[in-house]
Amino acid sequence: MRTYYFDMKDGIPSRDRTGLEFATASGAIEHSKELARRLRHDPRITDRALFIVVIDESGVEIHREPVHPNQTKAGIS
């Protein structure tokens, strides 16, 4: 199991210091998609440029998931 971190980024990142363990990077990416879906429906989240950035335990960004996909594009760095 590897630890993955899920930072929120809208220009200035909000760092996840705890992380979660997943067997694969694809599991962590799926988790980021679920986080984005939850945040998309949170009325307190108004920033349309917000991303969930998945960072692996070595510090490498492996995925960037937009909270509002109609406003931005998702991709792998």
MARMI-917841 format. One record per atom (N, C-alpha, C, CB): residue in three letters; atom name; y, z, x. Coordinates in Angstrom, 3 decimals, padded with zeros to 6 digits, always signed. Each point is the difference from the previous one (the first is absolute). Glycine has a CB too. Layout:
<nodes>
    r   a        py        pz        px
  ALA  CA         Y         Z         X
...
</nodes>
This chain:
<nodes>
    r   a        py        pz        px
  MET   N  -001.175  +000.000  +000.847
  MET  CA  +001.175  +000.000  -000.847
  MET   C  +001.240  +000.000  +000.894
  MET  CB  -001.243  +001.224  -001.858
  ARG   N  +002.223  -002.003  +001.428
  ARG  CA  +001.276  -000.068  +000.721
  ARG   C  +001.101  +000.527  -000.908
  ARG  CB  -000.787  -001.989  +001.373
  THR   N  +001.819  +002.520  -000.761
  THR  CA  +001.142  +000.512  -000.753
  THR   C  +001.046  -001.095  -000.120
  THR  CB  -000.448  +002.357  +000.796
  TYR   N  +000.972  -002.516  -002.010
  TYR  CA  +001.060  -000.962  -000.292
  TYR   C  +001.169  +000.754  -000.616
  TYR  CB  -001.673  -001.890  -000.337
  TYR   N  +002.867  +001.421  +000.656
  TYR  CA  +001.224  +000.629  -000.483
  TYR   C  +000.719  -000.977  -000.933
  TYR  CB  +000.204  +001.399  +002.123
  PHE   N  +000.449  -000.855  -003.128
  PHE  CA  +000.627  -000.810  -001.044
  PHE   C  +001.491  +000.346  -000.053
  PHE  CB  -002.177  -000.107  -001.340
  ASP   N  +002.944  -000.587  +002.149
  ASP  CA  +001.444  +000.221  +000.050
  ASP   C  +000.674  -000.750  -001.138
  ASP  CB  -000.094  +000.302  +002.500
  MET   N  +001.166  +000.267  -003.004
  MET  CA  +000.845  -000.698  -000.969
  MET   C  +001.188  -000.515  +000.788
  MET  CB  -000.739  +001.455  -001.995
  LYS   N  +001.088  -002.719  +001.789
  LYS  CA  +001.076  -000.593  +000.791
  LYS   C  +000.922  -000.826  -000.889
  LYS  CB  -001.497  -000.046  +002.019
  ASP   N  +002.770  +000.307  -001.877
  ASP  CA  +001.045  -000.758  -000.705
  ASP   C  +001.189  -000.172  +000.927
  ASP  CB  -000.758  +000.888  -002.249
  GLY   N  +000.480  -001.192  +003.487
  GLY  CA  +001.027  -000.052  +001.028
  GLY   C  -000.193  +001.168  +000.949
  GLY  CB  +001.609  -001.145  -001.571
  ILE   N  -001.662  +002.355  +001.022
  ILE  CA  -000.275  +001.205  +000.777
  ILE   C  -001.363  +000.520  -000.437
  ILE  CB  +002.487  +000.572  +000.241
  PRO   N  -003.455  -000.486  +000.677
  PRO  CA  -001.336  +000.424  -000.412
  PRO   C  -000.083  +001.492  -000.317
  PRO  CB  -000.912  -001.831  +001.397
  SER   N  +000.079  +002.148  -002.368
  SER  CA  -000.376  +001.373  -000.304
  SER   C  -001.426  +000.136  +000.515
  SER  CB  +001.548  +000.205  -002.077
  ARG   N  -001.736  +000.579  +003.116
  ARG  CA  -001.283  +000.068  +000.700
  ARG   C  -001.013  +000.895  -000.704
  ARG  CB  +001.224  -000.400  +002.111
  ASP   N  -002.434  -000.100  -002.205
  ASP  CA  -001.157  +000.762  -000.458
  ASP   C  -000.573  +000.686  +001.233
  ASP  CB  -000.505  -001.608  -001.954
  ARG   N  +000.559  +002.914  +002.004
  ARG  CA  -000.465  +000.727  +001.180
  ARG   C  -001.433  +000.509  -000.150
  ARG  CB  +002.357  +000.656  +000.432
  THR   N  -002.927  -000.765  -001.618
  THR  CA  -001.343  +000.506  -000.246
  THR   C  -001.053  -001.092  +000.109
  THR  CB  +000.984  +001.734  -001.473
  GLY   N  -000.781  -002.820  +000.754
  GLY  CA  -000.955  -001.102  -000.002
  GLY   C  -001.235  +000.302  -000.834
  GLY  CB  +000.826  -000.629  +002.244
  LEU   N  -001.633  -000.396  -002.413
  LEU  CA  -001.270  +000.101  -000.724
  LEU   C  -001.050  -000.748  +000.785
  LEU  CB  +001.165  +000.187  -002.235
  GLU   N  -002.411  +000.235  +002.101
  GLU  CA  -001.093  -000.669  +000.700
  GLU   C  -000.657  -001.048  -000.897
  GLU  CB  -000.385  +002.073  +001.370
  PHE   N  +000.113  -003.231  -000.781
  PHE  CA  -000.714  -001.085  -000.671
  PHE   C  -000.992  -000.582  +000.990
  PHE  CB  +001.976  -000.518  -001.521
  ALA   N  -003.082  +000.013  +001.006
  ALA  CA  -001.018  -000.611  +000.850
  ALA   C  +000.464  -001.339  +000.555
  ALA  CB  -001.758  +001.158  -001.331
  THR   N  +002.595  -001.861  +000.561
  THR  CA  +000.459  -001.323  +000.419
  THR   C  +001.492  -000.162  -000.262
  THR  CB  -002.279  -000.936  -000.465
  ALA   N  +002.871  -000.012  +001.164
  ALA  CA  +001.412  -000.324  -000.227
  ALA   C  +000.203  -000.529  -001.413
  ALA  CB  +000.294  -000.504  +002.445
  SER   N  -001.264  -000.223  -002.956
  SER  CA  +000.144  -000.549  -001.356
  SER   C  +000.056  +001.122  -001.042
  SER  CB  -001.224  -002.084  +000.722
  GLY   N  +000.537  +003.185  -000.486
  GLY  CA  +000.094  +001.151  -000.903
  GLY   C  +001.396  +000.592  +000.007
  GLY  CB  -002.414  +000.478  +000.380
  ALA   N  +003.012  -000.394  +000.801
  ALA  CA  +001.364  +000.513  +000.118
  ALA   C  +000.992  -000.943  -000.676
  ALA  CB  -000.616  +001.138  +002.155
  ILE   N  +000.406  -002.430  -002.010
  ILE  CA  +000.888  -000.985  -000.632
  ILE   C  -000.105  +000.092  -001.518
  ILE  CB  -000.240  -001.526  +001.992
  GLU   N  -000.969  +001.674  -002.505
  GLU  CA  -000.167  +000.162  -001.455
  GLU   C  +000.714  +001.252  -000.488
  GLU  CB  -002.211  -001.185  +000.114
  HIS   N  +002.160  +002.248  +000.678
  HIS  CA  +000.707  +001.234  -000.360
  HIS   C  +001.512  -000.249  -000.060
  HIS  CB  -001.833  +001.376  +001.078
  SER   N  +002.357  -002.152  -000.133
  SER  CA  +001.438  -000.299  -000.010
  SER   C  +000.387  -000.784  -001.257
  SER  CB  +000.007  -000.012  +002.519
  LYS   N  -000.894  -000.853  -002.967
  LYS  CA  +000.264  -000.763  -001.232
  LYS   C  +000.059  +000.929  -001.207
  LYS  CB  -001.145  -002.007  +000.991
  GLU   N  +000.246  +002.994  -001.022
  GLU  CA  +000.002  +000.971  -001.097
  GLU   C  +001.252  +000.871  +000.054
  GLU  CB  -002.515  +000.009  +000.002
  LEU   N  +002.908  +000.425  +001.183
  LEU  CA  +001.249  +000.767  +000.130
  LEU   C  +001.189  -000.809  -000.512
  LEU  CB  -000.955  +001.218  +001.982
  ALA   N  +001.016  -002.479  -001.607
  ALA  CA  +001.103  -000.863  -000.448
  ALA   C  +000.002  -000.127  -001.521
  ALA  CB  -000.108  -001.271  +002.171
  ARG   N  -001.076  +001.109  -002.768
  ARG  CA  -000.077  -000.091  -001.467
  ARG   C  +000.538  +001.266  -000.659
  ARG  CB  -001.990  -001.511  +000.209
  ARG   N  +001.627  +002.666  +000.343
  ARG  CA  +000.494  +001.268  -000.562
  ARG   C  +001.508  +000.120  +000.134
  ARG  CB  -002.181  +001.069  +000.553
  LEU   N  +002.699  -001.389  +000.610
  LEU  CA  +001.454  +000.106  +000.228
  LEU   C  +000.784  -000.989  -000.847
  LEU  CB  -000.460  +000.762  +002.320
  ARG   N  -000.128  -001.912  -002.570
  ARG  CA  +000.666  -001.036  -000.799
  ARG   C  +000.351  +000.520  -001.394
  ARG  CB  -001.245  -001.766  +001.280
  HIS   N  +000.436  +002.691  -001.798
  HIS  CA  +000.198  +000.515  -001.352
  HIS   C  +000.717  +001.347  -000.025
  HIS  CB  -002.046  -001.220  -000.671
  ASP   N  +002.491  +001.688  +001.835
  ASP  CA  +000.726  +001.261  +000.090
  ASP   C  +001.486  -000.286  -000.223
  ASP  CB  -001.728  +000.983  +001.607
  PRO   N  +002.323  -000.442  -002.663
  PRO  CA  +001.407  -000.303  -000.296
  PRO   C  +000.976  +000.504  +001.063
  PRO  CB  -000.603  +000.091  -002.393
  ARG   N  +000.172  +000.821  +003.256
  ARG  CA  +000.872  +000.503  +001.063
  ARG   C  +000.129  -000.986  +001.162
  ARG  CB  -000.656  +002.316  -000.647
  ILE   N  -000.258  -003.288  +000.727
  ILE  CA  +000.021  -000.984  +001.079
  ILE   C  +000.838  -001.186  -000.450
  ILE  CB  -002.282  +000.736  +000.840
  THR   N  +003.445  -000.889  -000.254
  THR  CA  +000.906  -001.079  -000.414
  THR   C  +000.180  -001.063  +001.078
  THR  CB  +001.170  +001.638  -001.447
  ASP   N  -001.612  -001.357  +002.658
  ASP  CA  +000.177  -000.940  +001.108
  ASP   C  -000.991  -001.153  -000.129
  ASP  CB  +000.812  +001.869  +001.490
  ARG   N  -000.318  -003.070  -001.719
  ARG  CA  -000.843  -001.177  -000.188
  ARG   C  -000.531  -000.565  +001.316
  ARG  CB  +001.303  -000.503  -002.047
  ALA   N  -000.852  +001.039  +003.184
  ALA  CA  -000.455  -000.482  +001.305
  ALA   C  -000.976  +000.985  +000.659
  ALA  CB  +002.178  -001.223  +000.262
  LEU   N  -002.727  +002.139  -001.048
  LEU  CA  -000.888  +001.033  +000.529
  LEU   C  -001.383  -000.566  +000.308
  LEU  CB  +001.267  +001.725  -001.299
  PHE   N  -001.805  -001.358  +002.461
  PHE  CA  -001.342  -000.398  +000.436
  PHE   C  -000.818  +001.236  +000.323
  PHE  CB  +000.888  -002.174  +000.907
  ILE   N  -002.202  +002.048  -001.046
  ILE  CA  -000.947  +000.952  +000.560
  ILE   C  -000.535  -000.678  +001.260
  ILE  CB  -000.635  +001.064  -002.293
  VAL   N  +000.831  -000.437  +003.438
  VAL  CA  -000.423  -000.565  +001.276
  VAL   C  -001.218  +000.776  +000.475
  VAL  CB  +002.370  -000.727  +000.585
  VAL   N  -003.483  +000.013  -000.350
  VAL  CA  -001.237  +000.628  +000.455
  VAL   C  -000.034  -000.057  +001.527
  VAL  CB  -001.226  -000.648  -002.148
  ILE   N  +001.081  +001.828  +002.753
  ILE  CA  -000.037  +000.136  +001.454
  ILE   C  -001.369  +000.573  +000.382
  ILE  CB  +002.543  +000.347  +000.141
  ASP   N  -003.213  -000.982  +000.813
  ASP  CA  -001.290  +000.552  +000.427
  ASP   C  +000.221  +001.135  +000.997
  ASP  CB  -001.112  -002.240  -000.369
  GLU   N  +000.019  +002.915  +000.751
  GLU  CA  +000.138  +001.190  +000.841
  GLU   C  +000.514  -000.305  +001.403
  GLU  CB  -001.836  +001.005  -001.303
  SER   N  +001.819  -002.258  +001.705
  SER  CA  +000.566  -000.347  +001.309
  SER   C  +001.491  -000.320  -000.095
  SER  CB  -002.239  -000.872  +000.694
  GLY   N  +002.798  +000.902  -001.924
  GLY  CA  +001.424  -000.232  -000.188
  GLY   C  +000.367  -001.433  -000.333
  GLY  CB  +000.356  +001.839  +001.545
  VAL   N  -001.354  -002.690  -001.802
  VAL  CA  +000.237  -001.414  -000.295
  VAL   C  +000.120  -000.203  -001.510
  VAL  CB  -001.261  -000.679  +002.088
  GLU   N  +002.312  -000.034  -002.498
  GLU  CA  +000.151  -000.358  -001.409
  GLU   C  -001.029  -001.074  -000.340
  GLU  CB  +002.481  +000.576  +000.033
  ILE   N  -003.307  -000.296  -001.065
  ILE  CA  -001.033  -000.972  -000.367
  ILE   C  +000.279  -000.687  -001.334
  ILE  CB  -001.625  +001.370  +001.274
  HIS   N  +002.535  -000.799  -002.062
  HIS  CA  +000.289  -000.611  -001.305
  HIS   C  +001.322  +000.551  -000.524
  HIS  CB  -002.477  -000.278  -000.498
  ARG   N  +003.131  -000.538  -000.310
  ARG  CA  +001.259  +000.377  -000.647
  ARG   C  -000.114  -000.432  -001.457
  ARG  CB  +001.374  -000.232  +002.169
  GLU   N  -001.366  +001.206  -003.071
  GLU  CA  -000.173  -000.265  -001.432
  GLU   C  +001.306  +000.278  -000.737
  GLU  CB  -002.455  +000.586  +000.148
  PRO   N  +003.029  -001.588  -000.815
  PRO  CA  +001.241  +000.239  -000.749
  PRO   C  -000.269  +000.807  -001.266
  PRO  CB  +000.944  -002.141  +000.905
  VAL   N  -000.073  +003.063  -001.198
  VAL  CA  -000.108  +000.755  -001.245
  VAL   C  +000.364  -000.902  -001.174
  VAL  CB  +000.550  +002.156  +001.204
  HIS   N  +000.407  -003.028  -000.996
  HIS  CA  +000.425  -000.951  -001.037
  HIS   C  -000.268  -001.416  +000.514
  HIS  CB  +001.795  +001.606  -000.881
  PRO   N  -003.006  -002.116  +000.691
  PRO  CA  -000.368  -001.293  +000.595
  PRO   C  +000.805  -001.189  -000.484
  PRO  CB  -002.225  +000.922  +000.221
  ASN   N  +002.823  -000.848  -001.374
  ASN  CA  +000.816  -001.120  -000.478
  ASN   C  +001.306  -000.112  +000.765
  ASN  CB  -001.019  +000.264  -002.249
  GLN   N  +001.388  +000.816  +002.949
  GLN  CA  +001.242  +000.033  +000.761
  GLN   C  -000.207  -000.375  +001.465
  GLN  CB  +000.831  +001.748  -001.557
  THR   N  -002.053  -001.508  +002.069
  THR  CA  -000.290  -000.183  +001.421
  THR   C  -001.384  -000.594  +000.154
  THR  CB  +001.492  +001.932  +000.616
  LYS   N  -001.879  -002.245  +000.620
  LYS  CA  -001.320  -000.547  +000.281
  LYS   C  -000.807  +000.980  +000.837
  LYS  CB  +000.921  -002.331  -000.120
  ALA   N  -002.226  +002.456  -000.179
  ALA  CA  -000.894  +000.841  +000.785
  ALA   C  -000.514  -000.803  +001.173
  ALA  CB  -000.657  +001.338  -002.032
  GLY   N  +000.186  -000.652  +003.070
  GLY  CA  -000.565  -000.720  +001.121
  GLY   C  -000.627  +000.914  +001.005
  GLY  CB  +001.664  -001.740  -000.348
  ILE   N  -002.365  +001.149  +001.241
  ILE  CA  -000.608  +000.724  +001.106
  ILE   C  +000.826  -000.297  +001.222
  ILE  CB  -002.325  -000.096  -001.012
  SER   N  +002.665  +001.141  +001.733
  SER  CA  +000.803  -000.165  +001.212
  SER   C  -000.862  -000.413  +001.154
  SER  CB  +001.603  +001.691  -000.813
</nodes>
